[in-house]
Amino acid sequence: MPSPAADASGRGPYRPWRVRSRTESDPIPALRSAREIAEELRDGLSGAGARRAANELRRLVGAHGLGLADLSGSLLWSGRPADDSAVAGLLDEVLHTESLSGRVPLVAVPLHPHDELAGVLVLSGPVRRSAIREAAALIVHALERGRLEASADKAAQAELRALRAEISPHFVYNALTVIASLVRSEPDRARDLMLDFADYTRYSLARHGEYTTVAEEFHAIETYLALQRAVLGERLRVQVRVAPEVLAVAVPYLVLEPLVENAIRHGIEPRSEPGLVQVQGEAEGNDCVISVEDDGVGMDPEKAKEILAGRGHAGSVGLANVDRRLRHVYGPWFGLVVETAEGAGTRVVVRVPRFQPGVMP
């Protein structure tokens, strides 16, 4: 029998590499499956993606059958049929004891996102204990993530409702007083301002969807500025410029008007001289960039940081609200940018993608 050939270095016999299957050497498919399972379970154990998650998880752990049950005991099953009575008894036991239980060939694991029972994972077949633990951990993580995202959505909606209700009584009183004073001397102007006031309150308080367009936001800005010019007279000058190509861009509802309101209330009103507010919207590549700038009193940059962090005075809550909602919708890189200094005015910049999946009016 011939001896094995030496390798090129002469150090010993050459042995060919052992051939491995793709699933054995490449972790990418398993990682991809885990990510897909987590995505499908974002709406819970009885959500629209739960069945697809069960099918993928069963394949991933190599179980003969796999079931997901919520707190009602409703079971979603994937794979080979199992004894219904055995599964039902096991589910009932785990839901009442909140502890792992098994009856060959079944095992049931309680699922505790945030230390609160949310359902049960049932497996049938020869599945390793480590795989059972990892499968349960994956489901729990997905449920926790889904709950956190749902809580964030609810918080954002609550903040939007609060912002809608935050019409300054001082502004309303002054606007209506000015309109009343013009009823006899300038009835046509009084009528126009009353229509502006109706538009402003309708847009601010009406039940809109989560998103609107740049065009609608700029219309609200112009209505608000018309009323403020009537109240402040020569003390307020305004410039509004918006490029046509960004008018149809979808943005979260009420993200621009609060910035203009803050520019007037905290930049122009405190000073005795006339002030200028400039609002611009333009396209920069794939982004829509909108700026609101005033030449008012400005503020300490550290104070601006406190306001954006939600620790400012009550009158500036709108800025923190807008900043949080922008970051929630577009990600951490798309919050407000505030440029300011004491006595040097303030410039607030909003940058959003011109096209964002899931964001539409």
Wavefront OBJ file of the C-alpha trace (Angstrom):
o trace
v 0.000 0.000 0.000
v 1.578 3.355 -0.960
v 2.357 5.801 1.849
v 0.498 9.117 2.015
v 2.129 11.920 0.033
v 3.881 14.687 1.969
v 2.644 18.256 1.698
v 4.665 20.985 -0.030
v 6.668 21.750 3.116
v 7.581 18.123 3.670
v 6.143 18.239 7.180
v 3.939 15.191 6.848
v 1.224 13.419 4.922
v -1.263 15.563 3.007
v -4.890 15.187 4.022
v -7.630 16.770 1.936
v -10.018 19.215 3.686
v -13.142 17.572 5.056
v -16.129 18.721 3.031
v -18.747 20.508 5.149
v -22.342 21.253 4.357
v -23.270 24.922 3.948
v -25.471 24.913 7.050
v -22.650 23.428 9.096
v -20.031 26.010 8.126
v -22.074 29.111 7.390
v -23.958 30.732 10.296
v -25.597 33.333 8.058
v -28.768 31.328 7.256
v -29.374 30.650 10.956
v -28.812 34.303 11.853
v -31.124 35.390 9.056
v -33.793 32.967 10.287
v -33.499 34.310 13.837
v -33.925 37.863 12.594
v -36.968 36.921 10.488
v -38.558 35.126 13.434
v -38.071 38.187 15.636
v -39.652 40.411 12.987
v -42.662 38.136 12.560
v -43.333 38.067 16.321
v -43.338 41.842 16.794
v -47.157 41.791 16.963
v -47.263 38.993 19.536
v -48.025 35.288 19.638
v -51.362 35.727 17.891
v -50.241 38.381 15.399
v -50.294 38.123 11.635
v -46.720 36.803 11.445
v -46.948 34.209 14.245
v -47.571 31.239 11.928
v -44.603 32.091 9.724
v -42.490 32.491 12.849
v -43.595 29.070 14.134
v -42.756 27.396 10.816
v -39.312 28.991 10.659
v -38.521 28.319 14.316
v -39.526 24.647 14.005
v -37.204 24.260 11.039
v -34.395 26.071 12.853
v -34.460 23.875 15.983
v -35.277 20.642 14.122
v -38.481 19.862 16.027
v -41.135 17.500 14.692
v -43.804 19.964 15.778
v -43.907 23.382 17.394
v -46.744 25.352 18.921
v -47.186 28.921 20.135
v -49.978 29.667 22.595
v -51.077 32.982 24.070
v -52.632 33.472 27.500
v -56.051 32.441 26.225
v -54.668 28.973 25.511
v -55.280 29.384 21.779
v -52.607 27.267 20.095
v -50.973 27.849 16.721
v -49.302 24.602 15.585
v -46.639 23.920 12.957
v -45.382 20.518 11.796
v -46.464 16.985 12.581
v -49.776 16.683 14.435
v -49.546 15.991 18.157
v -51.947 14.413 20.645
v -54.485 17.202 21.220
v -55.420 16.106 24.710
v -51.774 15.806 25.798
v -50.962 19.261 24.408
v -54.055 20.808 26.015
v -53.203 19.313 29.408
v -49.618 20.501 29.162
v -50.689 24.005 28.208
v -53.127 24.221 31.076
v -50.447 23.091 33.526
v -47.828 25.584 32.315
v -50.268 28.508 32.180
v -51.251 27.866 35.786
v -47.815 27.049 37.211
v -45.758 29.329 34.921
v -42.986 26.720 34.936
v -41.524 24.331 32.390
v -43.257 20.989 31.994
v -42.870 17.937 29.769
v -44.562 14.692 28.834
v -42.627 12.633 26.298
v -42.431 13.520 23.463
v -43.701 16.997 24.396
v -42.125 19.862 26.294
v -43.762 23.190 27.132
v -41.854 26.334 28.130
v -43.464 29.452 29.662
v -42.564 32.722 27.951
v -41.889 35.659 30.281
v -41.157 38.952 28.492
v -40.383 41.612 31.108
v -40.942 38.919 33.803
v -44.626 38.637 32.896
v -46.199 35.472 31.500
v -47.256 36.057 27.874
v -47.686 32.544 26.513
v -46.195 29.093 26.036
v -43.813 27.450 23.574
v -44.580 23.763 22.900
v -42.128 21.445 21.146
v -42.398 17.810 20.108
v -39.615 15.491 19.037
v -35.999 14.997 20.095
v -34.937 18.634 20.547
v -31.814 19.431 22.565
v -32.327 21.335 25.813
v -29.952 24.070 24.709
v -32.011 24.552 21.546
v -35.210 24.732 23.617
v -33.686 27.429 25.855
v -32.439 29.451 22.898
v -35.776 29.185 21.091
v -37.634 30.422 24.162
v -35.111 33.248 24.648
v -35.510 34.304 21.013
v -39.300 34.475 21.349
v -39.123 36.398 24.625
v -36.699 38.908 23.103
v -39.008 39.414 20.118
v -42.028 39.936 22.380
v -40.127 42.430 24.537
v -39.024 44.349 21.464
v -42.581 44.413 20.123
v -43.919 45.742 23.423
v -41.269 48.448 23.594
v -42.008 49.575 20.044
v -45.739 49.590 20.746
v -45.115 51.648 23.891
v -42.976 54.079 21.904
v -45.731 54.443 19.312
v -48.306 55.120 22.022
v -46.001 57.654 23.682
v -45.475 59.460 20.368
v -49.224 59.557 19.757
v -49.818 60.891 23.261
v -47.198 63.598 22.711
v -48.868 64.558 19.443
v -52.237 64.843 21.180
v -50.615 67.048 23.827
v -49.048 69.215 21.135
v -52.379 69.613 19.360
v -53.924 70.827 22.584
v -51.088 73.276 23.279
v -52.570 76.386 21.691
v -51.367 79.364 23.684
v -54.335 81.035 25.455
v -52.361 84.287 25.258
v -52.125 84.005 21.458
v -55.815 83.057 21.088
v -56.901 86.006 23.247
v -54.698 88.482 21.361
v -55.762 87.194 17.945
v -59.461 87.377 18.751
v -59.032 90.825 20.318
v -57.344 92.132 17.166
v -60.031 90.595 14.956
v -62.784 92.153 17.098
v -61.099 95.561 16.905
v -61.158 95.399 13.089
v -64.785 94.345 12.670
v -66.038 97.906 12.199
v -62.991 99.722 10.840
v -61.749 97.009 8.442
v -64.512 94.385 8.105
v -62.929 92.637 5.105
v -59.623 92.182 6.906
v -61.416 91.037 10.049
v -63.267 88.432 7.977
v -60.020 87.192 6.386
v -58.320 86.942 9.779
v -61.276 85.058 11.232
v -61.012 82.550 8.381
v -57.271 82.254 9.077
v -58.033 81.651 12.747
v -60.558 78.956 11.833
v -57.983 77.273 9.545
v -55.335 77.453 12.241
v -57.485 75.899 14.962
v -58.886 73.258 12.619
v -55.408 72.130 11.557
v -54.064 72.188 15.109
v -56.967 70.403 16.807
v -58.659 68.254 14.182
v -58.031 64.498 14.098
v -55.476 64.120 11.318
v -53.458 61.068 10.374
v -49.949 60.578 11.659
v -48.382 62.175 8.588
v -49.072 65.130 6.316
v -47.167 66.928 3.552
v -44.723 69.816 3.548
v -47.342 71.791 1.582
v -49.931 71.341 4.355
v -47.431 72.245 7.057
v -46.405 75.400 5.191
v -50.060 76.343 4.761
v -50.484 76.077 8.545
v -47.345 78.187 9.013
v -48.612 80.930 6.718
v -51.988 80.979 8.501
v -50.311 81.266 11.895
v -47.973 84.010 10.642
v -50.900 85.992 9.212
v -52.515 86.003 12.647
v -49.271 86.908 14.407
v -48.629 89.784 11.994
v -52.082 91.117 12.869
v -51.251 90.863 16.591
v -47.657 92.182 16.506
v -48.000 94.634 13.630
v -44.723 96.220 12.527
v -42.805 94.316 15.188
v -42.911 91.157 13.046
v -41.518 90.682 9.543
v -41.648 87.294 7.833
v -40.146 85.580 4.791
v -41.427 82.193 3.650
v -39.792 80.368 0.749
v -40.334 76.727 -0.210
v -39.076 74.919 -3.297
v -41.834 73.209 -5.338
v -39.979 69.882 -5.394
v -40.414 69.373 -1.635
v -44.096 70.318 -1.329
v -45.243 66.697 -1.702
v -42.717 65.292 0.800
v -44.461 63.435 3.632
v -43.577 64.544 7.164
v -44.964 63.829 10.635
v -47.962 65.987 11.448
v -47.244 69.270 13.276
v -43.438 69.289 13.062
v -42.983 72.732 11.503
v -45.613 75.065 12.980
v -44.304 74.582 16.576
v -40.853 75.738 15.405
v -42.286 78.951 13.968
v -44.354 79.494 17.091
v -41.253 79.142 19.278
v -39.312 81.562 17.059
v -41.958 84.240 17.615
v -42.789 83.571 21.269
v -39.233 83.151 22.524
v -37.240 85.048 19.892
v -39.243 88.036 18.630
v -41.824 88.863 21.329
v -39.270 89.424 24.158
v -37.441 92.147 22.192
v -38.673 95.724 21.721
v -37.333 96.195 18.175
v -38.907 94.679 15.036
v -37.812 91.147 14.278
v -37.583 88.856 11.253
v -38.638 85.211 10.983
v -37.490 83.295 7.899
v -38.841 79.879 6.935
v -37.228 78.000 4.047
v -37.711 74.579 2.526
v -35.510 73.054 -0.160
v -34.193 69.796 -1.531
v -30.616 68.693 -0.851
v -29.986 65.461 -2.724
v -32.310 62.838 -1.275
v -33.207 64.999 1.724
v -35.722 67.748 2.374
v -34.194 70.504 4.527
v -36.399 73.038 6.285
v -35.071 75.862 8.440
v -36.802 78.311 10.765
v -34.623 81.286 11.672
v -35.228 84.402 13.745
v -33.035 87.376 14.622
v -34.440 87.549 18.136
v -32.900 87.336 21.567
v -31.394 83.870 21.135
v -30.367 81.722 24.080
v -27.452 79.986 25.734
v -26.620 76.802 23.719
v -26.662 74.816 26.962
v -30.229 75.953 27.544
v -31.125 74.763 24.038
v -29.717 71.330 24.913
v -31.863 71.235 28.044
v -34.966 72.117 26.026
v -34.316 69.381 23.432
v -33.776 66.921 26.273
v -37.255 67.774 27.575
v -35.957 69.650 30.613
v -36.806 73.161 29.432
v -39.637 75.355 30.652
v -43.207 74.441 29.720
v -43.418 76.984 26.897
v -40.745 75.147 24.888
v -42.226 71.643 25.141
v -42.993 71.758 21.399
v -39.304 71.607 20.425
v -38.614 68.493 22.492
v -41.802 66.900 21.181
v -40.852 67.519 17.543
v -37.287 66.316 18.107
v -38.422 63.028 19.692
v -40.994 62.333 17.005
v -38.512 62.959 14.192
v -35.990 60.590 15.770
v -38.689 57.985 16.340
v -39.799 58.041 12.685
v -36.483 58.496 10.860
v -33.785 57.375 13.291
v -31.291 59.133 15.591
v -29.649 61.153 12.798
v -32.804 63.073 11.926
v -33.588 65.116 15.034
v -33.588 68.893 15.235
v -30.400 70.915 14.860
v -30.459 74.156 16.865
v -27.949 76.951 16.223
v -28.182 79.780 18.743
v -26.368 82.155 21.044
v -27.489 84.893 23.402
v -28.339 88.026 21.419
v -27.673 86.295 18.087
v -31.049 84.784 17.240
v -31.887 81.116 16.686
v -31.924 78.809 13.672
v -33.654 75.421 13.833
v -33.061 72.935 11.018
v -35.200 69.921 10.133
v -33.733 67.355 7.736
v -35.886 64.424 6.610
v -35.610 61.921 3.723
v -37.661 62.935 0.716
v -38.778 59.318 0.406
v -39.161 57.109 3.497
v -40.877 53.689 3.458
v -44.008 53.695 5.601
v -44.205 57.493 5.789
v -47.076 58.758 3.688
v -49.899 61.282 4.212
l 1 2 3 4 5 6 7 8 9 10 11 12 13 14 15 16 17 18 19 20 21 22 23 24 25 26 27 28 29 30 31 32 33 34 35 36 37 38 39 40 41 42 43 44 45 46 47 48 49 50 51 52 53 54 55 56 57 58 59 60 61 62 63 64 65 66 67 68 69 70 71 72 73 74 75 76 77 78 79 80 81 82 83 84 85 86 87 88 89 90 91 92 93 94 95 96 97 98 99 100 101 102 103 104 105 106 107 108 109 110 111 112 113 114 115 116 117 118 119 120 121 122 123 124 125 126 127 128 129 130 131 132 133 134 135 136 137 138 139 140 141 142 143 144 145 146 147 148 149 150 151 152 153 154 155 156 157 158 159 160 161 162 163 164 165 166 167 168 169 170 171 172 173 174 175 176 177 178 179 180 181 182 183 184 185 186 187 188 189 190 191 192 193 194 195 196 197 198 199 200 201 202 203 204 205 206 207 208 209 210 211 212 213 214 215 216 217 218 219 220 221 222 223 224 225 226 227 228 229 230 231 232 233 234 235 236 237 238 239 240 241 242 243 244 245 246 247 248 249 250 251 252 253 254 255 256 257 258 259 260 261 262 263 264 265 266 267 268 269 270 271 272 273 274 275 276 277 278 279 280 281 282 283 284 285 286 287 288 289 290 291 292 293 294 295 296 297 298 299 300 301 302 303 304 305 306 307 308 309 310 311 312 313 314 315 316 317 318 319 320 321 322 323 324 325 326 327 328 329 330 331 332 333 334 335 336 337 338 339 340 341 342 343 344 345 346 347 348 349 350 351 352 353 354 355 356 357 358 359 360 361
